[in-house]
């Protein structure tokens, strides 16, 4: 039995030593560990919720930007097609900027 106790890691040792001979010290240690783990779990759940909300916002922004990019691409394609088709140009567009 002693060989088994030596191979137990410290976190498991507090749980493994819950015999009546261990007294309330072992139970208090386990209770403290459980409370600590519950605190960590609550903080982790809060972090996951915060990150999930931020990811949702970023996805919305990405969708908006992709829509704007598609719109600009269509505008550029239409302009390029109009120029290639030999559309009449406005004479004001041909005046150099220093006039």
C-alpha positions in Angstrom: 0.0 0.0 0.0 2.9 2.3 0.7 4.1 2.0 -2.9 0.7 3.2 -4.1 0.8 6.2 -1.9 4.2 7.3 -3.2 3.0 7.2 -6.8 0.0 9.5 -6.1 0.5 13.1 -7.3 0.0 15.8 -4.6 -3.4 16.9 -6.1 -4.7 13.3 -5.7 -3.0 12.8 -2.3 -5.4 15.3 -0.7 -8.4 13.4 -2.1 -6.9 10.0 -1.4 -6.3 10.8 2.3 -9.9 11.2 3.3 -9.9 8.5 6.0 -11.3 9.3 9.5 -7.8 9.2 10.8 -6.9 12.1 8.5 -9.3 14.3 10.5 -10.8 17.6 9.4 -7.5 18.9 8.0 -7.8 16.7 5.0 -11.4 17.6 4.5 -10.6 21.3 4.7 -7.8 20.9 2.2 -10.2 19.2 -0.2 -12.8 21.8 0.4 -10.3 24.6 -0.3 -9.2 22.9 -3.5 -12.8 22.5 -4.6 -13.6 26.2 -3.9 -10.4 27.2 -5.8 -11.4 25.1 -8.8 -15.0 26.5 -8.7 -13.5 30.1 -8.7 -11.2 29.2 -11.6 -14.1 27.6 -13.5 -16.3 30.7 -13.0 -13.5 32.9 -14.3 -12.9 30.6 -17.3 -16.6 30.6 -18.1 -16.7 34.4 -18.0 -13.6 34.6 -20.3 -15.1 32.1 -22.8 -18.4 34.2 -22.9 -16.4 37.4 -23.4 -14.3 35.9 -26.2 -17.4 34.4 -27.8 -19.1 37.8 -27.9 -16.0 39.4 -29.3 -15.7 36.7 -32.0 -19.4 37.3 -32.9 -18.7 41.1 -33.3 -15.7 40.5 -35.4 -17.7 38.1 -37.6 -20.3 40.8 -38.1 -17.7 43.3 -39.0 -16.0 40.9 -41.4 -19.4 40.2 -43.1 -19.9 44.0 -43.5 -16.4 44.5 -44.9 -16.9 41.7 -47.4 -20.1 43.2 -48.6 -18.5 46.5 -49.1 -15.6 44.9 -51.0 -18.0 43.1 -53.3 -19.8 46.4 -53.9 -16.5 48.2 -54.8 -15.5 45.3 -57.0 -18.8 45.6 -59.0 -18.3 49.4 -59.3 -14.8 49.0 -60.6 -15.9 46.3 -63.1 -18.7 48.5 -64.3 -16.4 51.4 -64.7 -13.8 49.3 -66.5 -16.4 47.9 -68.9 -17.8 51.4 -69.6 -14.2 52.6 -70.4 -13.5 49.6 -72.6 -16.7 50.0 -74.5 -15.6 53.4 -75.7 -18.1 55.4 -73.8 -17.9 59.1 -74.6 -15.7 60.9 -72.1 -16.5 64.2 -70.5 -14.2 66.9 -71.7 -13.8 68.2 -68.2 -12.1 64.9 -67.3 -9.5 65.5 -69.9 -8.4 68.9 -68.6 -5.1 68.8 -66.8 -5.4 69.5 -63.1 -3.4 72.8 -63.3 -6.1 74.6 -65.3 
